[in-house]
Amino acid sequence: MPAPTSLAFKTRMTPTLSILMVNYKTRDLTLASLRTVFAETSATDFELILVDNDSGDGSFEAFEAFQREEAALLAGRLRLICSDENLGFAKANNMAAEGALGKFLLLLNPDTEVLDGAIDHLMEFARQRPAARIWGGRTVFRDRSLNAASCWNRITPWSAFCMALGLRAMFPNSSIFNPESMPGFQRDSVRDVDIVVGCFLMISLEDWNALGGFDLKYFMYGEEADLCLRARALGVQPAITPNATIMHLVGASAPNDVRKETLLTKARVSLVRDHWSSLTRPFGILMFLVYAAGKGLRATLKGDPEPSLWSTRGEWLGGYGESPNRA
């Protein structure tokens, strides 16, 4: 495994934007993403800091080869960091941000492709709407159909109740019973939102540092929700624009089974524990237990031998615990 690449970097001028990307076993997708970043971003002076999270699949070597072969295109703007362990999304981004030179940071997933100058448009949106202080865009699938997972509403007692009783599943297109996903909103207009998803999230370096970056206890999932909710408490009003569009494959490096559901639930329980009042918190935890019990019962009745969310409740019920980097 190559030694971690130093963050020391010489540049003729300070870039406006530092793009942070974390790779974990998505080598080919990451290379495709890199190509679109450099091909589609012409009006913004930027650097791109790419962290490989100990993929062990030849990713870092492939990125070094890309850096050499495309030297003229990259013009010294690609910086590579090789970690000798899987740091997780939060810690890897925090590490990359420590050496960022730009006034703004853009978190960009490796399973994305930049479309139609999206980064330039997002930067313009930030200039037009400075009060937002966290900015995001629109995401689509490969066929250009809407991928609604670019933004969310926060978890509330009502949304947790709808989840637990199955109302969200029965009425997925209802903004009343499925308020977190905002199903009536096609992401086709500028709008204030609670949470901008970390696949395409821009924030000023000043605000990032004031917030202390990501809370490191969120190893996978929930990092951006926690960041946005903490930012909102400081007066930040995240917003998205339809003019900045990327393709996002969603979860290319994540498991797609009960393990993923367990991690997602652990993150969501952590958000309840961190951001709900002491009076409402027990109700929220109860709703997750009811939800998991219902799924477990249905699995039992179907004779499904696979583990269920109920069977993994010991892993997620306490959330992620204390925050190692939050006072």
N, C-alpha and C positions, 0 to 999 in steps of 0.2 A: 504493500500500500504506500503510495507516495506520501511524503511528509506534508503537513498542512502548508498551503501557500501563504506567504506573508501578505498582510494587508498593506504593506508599504507600496506606494504607487505614485509614479510621477506623471503629471499631466500639465499641459500648457495652460489650462484654465480650469477653474472650478465649474463643474457641470451644474445645470439647474436641477437635474433629476438623477437620483440614484435608483436603479431598478434592482430589486432583490428577488432572486429566484433560488429555490431549494429543490434539488433533485434527489430522488430516492428510487432507484431501479426503474427510471423512465427515460433511459438514455436517448432513444430514437425520438420520442415525443419532445424531449427537451431540446434536442438539436433542431427539430422543426420549429419549435417555438422561438429559439434564438434567431433563426433565419428571418422569421416574420418581424421580430422586433427591429432588427437592423434594416430590413427592407422597407418597413412601413412607418418608420419614425424619422422624419426629415426636418421638422421645424423645432425640435426640442434637443438641446444639447444634453447628453446623458452619458452615464456609465452604467454597466450592468455587472452586478456582483453575483456570481453563481456559486452556491455551496453544494458540494456533493456529500450526502449524509451516509458515507461508508456503504455505498451501493454494492460494491464487490462484484460488479458485473462488467467492468471495463468502462464505466461511464466517464470517470475522470480522465482516463487516457484518451477517450474519444473527444472530450471537450478540449484537451490540450492539442490534439491533432486539428480540430476545427479552428482553434485559435491561430495555429501556424498557417494553415491553408488559406484562411480568410483574413489574413493580416491587413490587407489593403482595405477591405470593407470594415473591419472592426476598428481600425485606427487607434488601437490601444485602449479601447473603451470596455473591453471584457476583462474582468478580474475573476480568477478562479481560486476557490478555497476547497481543500479536500479535508474532510473530518475523518478521524480514525474510529469514529463511533456514530451511531444514528442518534443525533441530538434531538430529533423531533422538529416539527415545523417551527414552534415558537423560539426555541433556543437557537436554532440555525439562523433564523431571521434576525434575532437580537444580535448575534455575533456579526453577521454581515453589516448590520446597521451601524455597529461601532466604528467601522472604517469608512462609512459612506461620506462622500464629499458634497453631495447635492443639497440644495435647500429643501427639496421635497424627496420623499421616499415613495416608491411604487412597489407594492407587493404583487408579484405576478407568478401564477402557478406554472409549472413546467408542462402541464397538459392543456395549455392554451395556445392559440394562435392569434396574433394581432391582425385585425381586419381594417382596411380602409383608413389608415392613419389614426387608429384609436387612441394611441398614447398622446399624440399631438392634440387630438380633440379633448382628451381628458385634462390635459394641462391648460388648454384654453378655458375649459369649464371652471377650473380652479381659479383662474384669473377673473372670470366673470362673477363667480359666487364665492368670494373669499371667506364669508362668514360661515360657510359649511365646515371648513377645516378638515373634513374627511370626505373624499370624493370617490365615486365609483361609476361604472358604466353598465352597459347592457351585455348579457352573455347569450350566446346561441349555441346550438348543437352543430355538428358538422354539416348538416343539410340546411343550415341557416334558420331552422325553426327555433322558437323562443326557448331558452333555458332560463327558467324563472329564478334560479338560485344565485342571483347576483346581489340580492338584498332580502332582508327579512324584518318582520316586526319582532319585538322582544317576547319572551315567554311571560305570560300573565296568569293569574289564578284562573281566569276564564278559559284561556287557551289550554291550560293544563287539564282543566275539568273536561273540556271537549275531547282532548286526547284520551283521557282515562275511560270515558264512557263510550268511546267509539264514534262520537259525532263527527270528528274530523275525518275519519275514514269513510263514513257514510255520506258525508257532504263535502268532498274535497274542493269543490268549486264555490263554496259559500264563504264569503268574507266574515260571516258571523260565526260559523262553526270551525273555520280554519283560518283564523286571523293572522297567524304568524307568517303564512306564505303569501298573503295578499293576492288571492287568486283572481280577483277582478282587475288587477293592475297588470297590464301587458308590458310594463317597463318601457313604455313608448312616450313618456313625458318626463320632464324634470320633476323630481319629487324628493322631499325630505323623508328619510327612513330611519329606523332605529339602528339597523345593522347593515353595513356594507361588507360583503363577503370577501375574505382575504385572497381570493384568486385574482382580484383586480381592485386593489384598494390603494388610494393615494392619501398621504398625510404629510404635513410639514415635518421636517426633522425636529424643529423646535417643539411641536406638540408631542411627537413620538418620545423625545427625551423627557419631557415634562411628565409623561405617563409612565416612564420607565420601560417603554416597549411592551412586548407581550409578557403576560404573567406566565412564568416558566412552569407552573404546575399543570397548565393545559398542554400536555404533550402532543395530543392529536385531537382536533375538533374543539370548537368553542373559543379559540384564541381571539378571533376577530370580534366575536360577540362581546366578550369580556372587555376588550379594548374599546369598542364603540360605546358600550354602556358606561364605562369609567369616563370616557371622553365627554359624553353627554352630561354627566354630572358636573363637568367643568365648563359647560356652556357651548360645547361643540354640537353642531347640528348636521350630521352626515346627510349627504344628498347624492343622487345618481342622475346621470344624463343618458338619454338614448343615443346621443351623437357619438359616443365612444363605445364601440362594439367589438368584443372578442369572441372567438370560438372557445368553448370550454367543454372538455370531455367528462369532467367530474369524477374525482376519486380514482384516477388511473393507478395510483400507488397504494390504494387502500384495499383491505379485504372486503368481500361482499357477502358476509354471512353474519351469524350471531355475534361474531367477534366485533365486526364493525358496529352493529347495533349496540353492543355493550359499551364500546368506546364513546359512541354518540350519546348514549344515555348518561354515562359517567360525566361527560362534559355538560350536558343539560342540567343534571342534578347539581353540579358545581356552580352553574350560573344562578340557579335558584338559591343555593346556600350563600353565594356571594352578593347577590343583588336584590333579594327580597327582604322584607322586614322580618324581624323576629316573630311577629304575629302571624304572618302568612306563610313563612317557610315550612312549618310542619304540614300544612295543607298541601303544599306543592310536593313534598316528599311522598305523602300519602297517595297523591294522584299518580305518581310514577309507579308505586307499588301496585295500585289497582290496575293500571295499564299492563304491567308486566304479568300480573296474576291472570288477567284475561287472556293474554297471549299464551301463557303456559297451559291454561285450561283447554283452550282450543287445540293446542298441539297434542295434548294428552288424548282428547276425544278423537282426534284424527289418527292416533297411533303413531305419531311422528317420533322416531327414536333420537332425533338430533337435539342437542341442548337448546333451551329457549332462554329468552331474556329473564324469565323468572328464575331459572336455574343459575344464572350468573349474577343474581342480585347482590351477593356478597361483595362483588367487585365494584359495582357502581353506586350502591346505596349511600356510601359516605362521600361520594364525589372524589375530587382530587386532594382534599385535605388542605393543609396550610400552604400559603404561597411563599416560595423561597426568595422571591425578589420583590415582594410588596411589603412596605412598612406597616 
